[in-house]
Amino acid sequence: MAVVTGAGRGLGRAYAQLLASRGAKVVVNDVGGSLDGAGVDAGPAEQVVAEITAAGGAAVACGASVATREGGEAIVAAALETFGRIDILVHNAGNVRPGSLKDMSYQDFDAVLDVHLRGAFHVVRPAFPLMCEAGYGRIVLTSSIGGLYGNHNVANYAAAKAGVIGLSNVAALEGAAEGVRCNVIVPAAVTRMAEGIDTSAYPPMGAELVAPVVGWLAHESCSVSGELFVALAGRVARAVIAESPGVCRSSWTIEDVGNHLDAIRYVEAPLIFPVAPDGHHAHLRYSFELAQRSHERPGSNDQGAHHG
């Protein structure tokens, strides 16, 4: 039993249809608004439900908004009331309100965080304990290359999409012992979100190149948790947070930081601490062990990767 937010069009529609074709019962959630999130239209979600049922699947439309706590609770409640459980949650709903950082309104910043980031929490919060209690769950949250690398005129979108990664990491850690896995999709496809962008020179970038990755992350065979998967123009890749080995000293001055900058920033031998099962503590242990060694060897002030 799956919930897909923002499933009335584009990527979400493709996810809902693929999951339904594989036998999942689907709550198709979409408020049917414009790109900036304004307005309500039940048509898109109902159309997707009609397509799924015509193909022999089972689906129900839900027009509640992920932007509020009440909306998130209503979406999860629709799954329970209609199908009795929730096994899969895909948070895909999004809106865009571009503007330069110099000029962006507080209203536009909040409106985008409300859908992308708070929206993720609004559906994860009621679904997560149910999945843990059932001993099974698959959660897929949506980030963006804008969240990983930023972009011009999307401070709200980039901040929200980066925040989603932190939420996913915690869900992956807290769900690990209870059969609940949570991962992030970093998708790119030419959909309504690409309006205003010249895509004439782009390679094929349809939603059908992304949906199977989400389908695998939502599948019982999904063997990973706390990871980021990029799906763009037929390329599927894993993205990671990496660190340089760094430099460890028993004391630092401002000048020391400047003098060691090349070694501090040297990332040719990166360290990767996977979120699950223990990335947070693995990170601490690495740094603590270096600190311990630097104190045990007073004759050598630098520990770690010291190149150049």
Disulfide bonds with the S-S distance in Angstrom:
none
